[in-house]
Amino acid sequence: MGDICELKNGYAFQSNSYVKNGNYLIVTISNVKNNKFDTTNINTINIMPEDIQEHQILHKNDILISMTGNVGRVCLVDKENCLLNQRVGYLNTKKDNNFIYSVLNTKKFE
């Protein structure tokens, strides 16, 4: 896997910074479903932390993977203004994103 992608970690957001209907969506492990980016119950913040790393600012079609609990669930980000929380991994792909996602989204991988 290391030859085709790099696993990056999420940011440790403080729950006391969460607001209702904020500017940024905080993507947690509960939002990573099998083949689905579920934002039904998602926390938000208004101000992006100053020390957030570039890879923790998500973009459409980024591949996410659950890193605790049901490890190995994957999904594609399909919204803007999303930030990566801890225990969720971002796969920075060096090759074809669609192919890698297709392979990771199989029962054999999970």
C-alpha positions as CSV (number, residue, x, y, z in Angstrom):
1,M,0.0,0.0,0.0
2,G,2.9,2.4,0.8
3,D,3.9,2.4,-2.9
4,I,0.5,3.7,-4.0
5,C,-0.8,5.8,-1.1
6,E,0.0,7.4,2.2
7,L,-2.2,7.3,5.3
8,K,-2.6,10.6,7.0
9,N,-4.3,11.2,10.4
10,G,-7.0,13.6,11.5
11,Y,-7.1,16.6,13.8
12,A,-8.1,16.4,17.5
13,F,-11.0,18.9,17.6
14,Q,-12.3,20.1,20.9
15,S,-16.0,19.3,21.3
16,N,-16.5,22.6,23.1
17,S,-15.8,24.4,19.8
18,Y,-18.8,22.7,18.0
19,V,-21.6,24.9,16.9
20,K,-25.0,24.3,15.2
21,N,-24.9,24.9,11.4
22,G,-21.2,26.0,11.4
23,N,-19.1,26.7,8.4
24,Y,-17.0,23.5,8.5
25,L,-18.1,19.9,8.8
26,I,-16.1,17.7,11.2
27,V,-15.8,14.3,9.7
28,T,-15.7,11.6,12.4
29,I,-15.6,7.8,12.2
30,S,-19.4,7.7,12.4
31,N,-19.5,9.5,9.0
32,V,-17.5,6.8,7.2
33,K,-19.9,4.1,6.2
34,N,-19.3,1.3,3.7
35,N,-19.2,3.2,0.4
36,K,-21.1,6.1,1.8
37,F,-20.1,9.5,3.3
38,D,-22.9,10.0,5.8
39,T,-23.4,13.5,7.0
40,T,-26.8,12.9,8.7
41,N,-25.4,13.5,12.2
42,I,-22.3,15.7,11.8
43,N,-20.7,18.2,14.1
44,T,-19.6,21.6,12.8
45,I,-17.4,24.5,13.7
46,N,-17.3,28.1,12.6
47,I,-13.5,28.8,12.7
48,M,-10.8,26.6,11.3
49,P,-8.1,25.9,13.9
50,E,-4.8,27.8,13.2
51,D,-2.7,24.7,13.6
52,I,-4.7,22.4,11.2
53,Q,-2.5,20.6,8.7
54,E,-3.2,20.8,4.9
55,H,-4.2,17.1,4.6
56,Q,-6.8,17.6,7.3
57,I,-8.7,19.9,5.0
58,L,-10.7,17.6,2.8
59,H,-11.7,17.9,-0.8
60,K,-14.3,16.1,-2.9
61,N,-13.3,12.6,-3.9
62,D,-10.7,12.2,-1.1
63,I,-10.6,8.6,0.2
64,L,-11.4,8.2,3.9
65,I,-10.9,5.0,6.0
66,S,-12.0,4.1,9.5
67,M,-9.1,3.5,11.8
68,T,-10.9,2.2,15.0
69,G,-14.0,0.2,15.7
70,N,-15.0,-1.3,12.3
71,V,-11.6,-0.8,10.8
72,G,-11.4,-0.7,7.0
73,R,-14.6,1.0,6.1
74,V,-14.0,3.4,3.3
75,C,-15.9,6.3,1.6
76,L,-15.3,9.2,-0.8
77,V,-15.9,12.7,0.4
78,D,-18.7,14.3,-1.6
79,K,-19.1,17.7,0.1
80,E,-17.0,20.9,0.5
81,N,-15.7,22.5,3.7
82,C,-15.0,19.2,5.5
83,L,-12.3,18.7,8.1
84,L,-10.7,15.4,9.1
85,N,-11.2,14.4,12.7
86,Q,-8.9,11.9,14.6
87,R,-9.5,8.1,14.2
88,V,-10.3,8.7,10.5
89,G,-7.6,8.3,8.0
90,Y,-7.1,10.2,4.7
91,L,-5.5,8.2,1.9
92,N,-3.2,10.5,-0.1
93,T,-3.1,8.5,-3.4
94,K,0.0,8.6,-5.6
95,K,-1.8,6.8,-8.4
96,D,-5.3,6.4,-9.8
97,N,-7.7,7.4,-7.0
98,N,-10.7,5.6,-8.6
99,F,-8.9,2.3,-9.0
100,I,-7.5,2.4,-5.4
101,Y,-11.0,3.2,-4.0
102,S,-12.5,0.4,-6.0
103,V,-10.1,-2.1,-4.5
104,L,-10.4,-0.8,-1.0
105,N,-14.2,-0.9,-1.2
106,T,-14.3,-4.7,-1.4
107,K,-15.3,-7.2,1.3
108,K,-11.9,-8.9,0.8
109,F,-10.1,-5.7,1.8
110,E,-12.4,-5.0,4.8
